[in-house]
Amino acid sequence: DRPQAVDALEQTILQLAVRGLLVPQDPTGEPAAHLLQKIRQEKDCLIAEGKIKRDKPLLPIAEEEQPFALPLGWEWVRMGDVFDGGSGTTPLRARADYFAGGTEMWVKTTDLTNGLVTTCEELVTKAAVAENRLKHFPVGTVCVAMYGGAGTIGKSGVLGVSSTINQSVFALPPTDGIDVGFLHTYVITVRSQWMSFAAGLRKDPNINGQIIKKMVMPLPPLAEQSRIVTRVASLRRLCADLRQ
């Protein structure tokens, strides 16, 4: 009879998950430091092959930026160091041929409801994609709303189909070694931080790609990421049952 208590329970579950307090650690597992090294090596290879661009180096993570103590075997990383993220583009609205009869997914902030994204309210044409160099992001990309005020900033979703995105959306494509489910869990838990960043920036609040790239996140060993995601899914189903 108190749905708001279930909401609080679900938020507690997510917070425990990203702190390593929801499932036990395996002291024999490969530590995240080794995983992080592999991720950086893979990113360097992609840069060398010209498949992605090298961003400006991000500052080392200071102790005061670490919101909680990590379990043994975990590491702090900045999102920009492990994801080749970016925002989208909005084709010129005056060009009716960019929108009329559209067939291509084009995700906007209003399509992000903190769940799986398989449809969007507006499609664009192949001409819009080609002439505006819209990039198709793959399945498993985590999208974050950068604009839209307090009710929208920081809302997120995981692409269930390949899609282009609006300029007000930032995409974090899949990275080998980081479970999409774990990343999205963490993105949901830090939404309030992004809203506070936005409130301090300007009269019309928003966040930008640099704020997202600088965001620190905990990186557990890969096997533990999988265990966390499985446990979170089970407990969120329980929350859904309680609401009903």
N, C-alpha and C positions, 0 to 999 in steps of 0.2 A: 504493500500500500504506500510505499515511499520510493517512487522511481528515481528521484534525485540521489538516493542512497546507492542505487545500483550504478549510476553514473560515477559517483565517487569511488566505488569499489573498482570499476573498470580502470579508472585513471591510476589508482593505486597499483593495480596489476601491471600496467604498462611501465610505471615508474620503477617498480621492483625488477621488472624484466631487464631494463636497460642498465641497471646497476649491478646485475649479476646476482640478484637475491631471490630469483624465482626457481632456478634449477641449480643443482650442485655442479661445482667445477670438477674437471678430470685432470689431476696433476700430471698424468702421463701424456696428455694431448699436446700437439704442436702449439707453442705459444704464439700469440698474435704478432709478436715482433718478427717472426719468420714469415708470416702471412703478409705483413706490411712490406717487407723487403721484396717479396714476389710481386706484389701489386705495383710497387714503384719501378721495378725492373721492366714489367710489362708495359707500363706507361711510357718509359724511356724508349722502348722498342717502337711503340706506335708513333712517338714523336720523330724518331730517326727515320721511320718509313714515310713520314709526311702525312699520316692518317689523322693526327690531331696536332694542335698547336701547343707550344710550351707557354704556359701562363707566367706572369711575374711571380717570383718566389714569395710564398707566404711566410710570415714571421713564425718563429718557434712558439710552441704553446707554453705560456707562462703558468706558473703554479696557481695564480689567482684566477685563471680562466677555467680551471678544472673544478666543476661544480660538486664533485663527490670523489671519494677514494675508489680506485678500481680494484677488482679482484686480481689475484696473482695470475699472470699470463695475458692480461688485457693490455691495450695501448690506447692512448689518446691520439686522434688524428684530426686534421682539418678536412672538411668535405672537399675543398678545392684540390687537395693533395691526392685524393684517391678517386675522384670522379671527374670525368670530362664533361662538366655540366654547361648549360647555356639556356638563354631565353629564346622565345620565338619571335614571330613577325606578324603584324597586322596588315594585310593587303589594303590598298586604297579603297575606301568604301564607295567612292564615286564610280568605280569600275564595276558595273553590274555583272560583267562577264566573269568576275572573280568569285561571285557568290551564287548567282542564279543557276540552278541545276547542279549544284556542287556534289561531288562524289567522294571527296577526300576528308578524312577526320581532321578537325581543327579544334583542339581543346582550349577552352577559356576557363577563367577562374570559377565561373558558375557551374562548370562541369565537375568541379572537385568537391567531393563530399566525404573525404577521408576513407574511401573504399576503392573498389575496382572500377576502372573507367573503360567501358566497352562501347558507349555511345556518346554523342555530344549534340548540343542543341543547334549547332550551326556547322554546315559543311562548306568547303571551298572547292573550286574547280581545279583541274589539272593545270590550266593556264596560270592560275594564282600561285600554285606550288612552283611551277617552272620559272615564272617571271619574277617572283619575289624570293626565289631560292629558299623556300621553306624546307626545313629538314624534317624527315620522318624519324621519329624516335622509336626504338624497338619496344616490344612487349617487355614488361618488367621495369620500365622507366618510372621513377617516382617523380611526380610533378608537384610543385609548390606554388601557391598563389602569392604574388608579390604586391598586387594592388587590390583596392576594393574596400578599404576601411576596416574597422575592428572586427566586423562580422565575417570578413573574408580572408584577410591577410593570414598567411600560414596554413590555410586549409590545404589539403593534399589529396592525392589519389595515385594509384598504380595503374599504368596503362595495361589493359587486357588485350589491346590490339595496337598495331603500329599506328602512330598518329603524328601530325604536325601540331604546333602549339602557338598560342597567342603571345604577343609581346609582354603581357602581364603575368605569364607563367614561366617558371624556371624548371628545367628538367635535369634530373640526376640519373643518367643511363646506368644500366647494369654494369657492375665491375666484378670480374672473377675474384672470388675470395670474400665477397660481401653479400650476404643473403638479403635479397630484396625485402623480405618480410621483416628482418631485423632493422634494416634502414628505415622502413616506413614506420615501424613502431617508435623509433627514436624521433623521427620527424614529427609525429603526433605529440610526443611528450614535450618538445621544445617550442610548440606553437606560441605559447604565452611569451616566451623570450623574444620571438620575432615581432610580436605585436608591440612589445615594449620598445624595441628598437625603432619601429615605425613611428610610435607616438612621439619619440624624441627627435625625429628628423625634420618634420615640417608641418605646416598647417594642414595639408592634405596628406595624411600619413601613408607611407608605403615602405617596402623594403626593396633591396636591389640584389643583383647577382653577387656583388662583392661581399655583402653581409652573409649570404648563404655559403659562399666559398670559405669564408673565415670561420664559420661555425665549427666548434669542436664537437666531436662525437666519440663515444667509446667503441673500441673495436675488440670484440671477444675472439677467441680461437674459432675457426670455421665450424667445427663440429658442435661447439657450444651454441653458436648462433642458431644452428638448425634445431637444437633441443629447446632453445628459448622460444623460437617461432612456433614450434609444435605445442608447447605448453600454453603460450599466449592464446593461440587459436582455440584450444580446448576451453580455457577459462572465459574467453569472450563469448563463446557459444553458451556457456552457463549464464553469463550476464544477460544475453538475449532471451534465454528461457525465463529468467527471473522477471524480466520486463513484461513478458506475456502472461 
